[in-house]
């Protein structure tokens, strides 16, 4: 793997094109506590030689293979869930036609919209497998976030349709037929959605896809609304015909809550938010690296279902260029092993400042202050 280190008056920038999809299934029996003292040039040279002869490889090909594997798992999950939810929704359509239940109609529309969200996610996973190029230098992983926005639109559409149909049925009541089938359809809807939800959440967690996890919770909410349809049917059987449209309105409210939660999740992703505990973890790993002085500056972002990190660390200014490189590589190596789903790490090395010397003075007026 190519390694670039740019030195400017003691400043070293250690940026590795790790590429998306770094795999973490490696032997962890490596010495992560190697000392890099001021006179540790032999250790630094040995580190460079080990990387050249491939003693431990984080090759670009290996990382790309892992990216393709995780995307393939996501696509497989979407295919299976699309078939499952599609079959559930079609069964419910037949029951809606023979019963006239507006609560079941609302639930069926929502189930169809949930099944269709698999399509943009499928497309996004496929696009995300494309290699980075001169225009899209970070690759195409953000396509998942665009698919997440579409999912939000589908949830909103479902809420509007469910609410409209329920209000119309309240204004213009109609008798329900075949209530037994309505109850069966509600139970089938719950079982189908909960099965899909469990599968999507499990795969999404395994590959680190927030969009797939969110879509799994969306399916779970659909399953609960299917149970609400059963309650509406039982209410009609008990002699309260208004129970059916009222349950339809309850489903609308439930969809609005799902929309709120999903919207919050997607807004965090679009604003490059990560769990603060993840930032603390990266900072602890870098700080514990031998040769690193002071707390590092850490920035992390999601690119699709992979994490990319930028770390700025400080080393003793008496270290040689090779030593500084080895310290940065050691920090990067630790992060690649210990941070799940981390695909790319860029490490910038600063020398420890001498009294009255500011190594960044020449660029200080270009830096935007961050509070």
Secondary structure, DSSP 8 states (H G I E B T S, - for coil): ---EEEEETTEEEEE----S---------S-TT----TT-HHHHHHHHHHHHHTSS---HHHHHHHHHHHHHHHHHHHHHHHHHHHHHHHHHHHHHHHH--HHHHHHHHHHHHHHHHHHHHHHHHHHHTS---SSSTT-STTHHHHHHHHHHHHHHHHHHHHHHHHHHHHHS------HHHHHHHHHHHHHHHHHHHHHHHHHHHHHT-HHHHHHHHHHHHHHHHHHHHHHHHHHHHTT-TTHHHHHHHHHHHHHHHHHHHHHHHHHHHHTT---HHHHHHHHHHHHTSTT-EEEEEEEEEEETTEEEEEEEEEE-TTS-HHHHHHHHHHHHHHHHHHSTTEEEEEEEEEE---TT--TTGGGGGG-----
